Amino acid sequence: MTYDGLDERGLAALLGLPVVLQRSVSSVLDVAHDLGTAGAPSGTLVLADEQTAGRGRQGREWYSPPGAGIWMAVLLRPAAPPEGGALAVRAGLAVLAGLAAAAPELAPRLKWPNDLMVGDRKAGGILCEARWSAERLGWVAAGIGLNVRGPVPRELADRAVALGDVAPGLSRLAVLAAVAPRVADLAGRPPALDDAERAEFWAARWPDADPDAVGIDAGGALLVRTAAGSLDRRIAPS
């Protein structure tokens, strides 16, 4: 099969990554985990035109119709286990940087912990799933869903947006070329976020989210100032 005119070999040449291309899968994350079990190298990209059971955080279904968006997962084999949600934050920053390079007019933002916002609506999401053998990290599958082609379904139009609605003419291949290599590079990063990465996330934060938050820590947890003046460390939305 081909994906917007490119087969697996063409996509691999464009992205500089091993590519596994599927027409329709239940979830690209499931395929990535199967590849991890089989010994696929870090940086392997799973790409599907459709997901029939795409998932987001807390098991929520991700709407993934054929031809409408980018449904991808990158298999990562970090040398050391990432601390907490550090990898998810880094993946968000990588996607943000790629989109800003491909289409600056998007002005994308990040809603902690894993939502990509354009304007005041959701344009994508990130979900990182690790697999362990006893206490040893085997791999992490970084799943990314991006709405590229609109229109979004009427029942989602008040809270979701397609990138192409804001940046007309933006192609899936242009987004892939800007995003996928950046995500694949994350396997070589240290376990914890450094001060520059934390500041970068905070500068890119969607301003309407978590008004009492004051920052994130090295593990990607949200730091929220309570009414009593103490800091509440959150690892998931309340």
Secondary structure, DSSP 8 states (H G I E B T S, - for coil): --BTTB-HHHHHHHHTS-EEEEEEES-HHHHHHHHHHTT--TT-EEEEEEESS-B-GGG-B----TTTEEEEEEEE--SS---TTHHHHHHHHHHHHHHHHH-GGG--EEETTTEEEETTEEEEEEEEEEEEETTEEEEEEEEEEEE-SS---GGGTTTB--HHHHSTT--HHHHHHHHHHHHHGGGGS-SS--HHHHHHHHHTB-TTS-TTEEEE-TTS-EEEE-TTS-EEEESS--
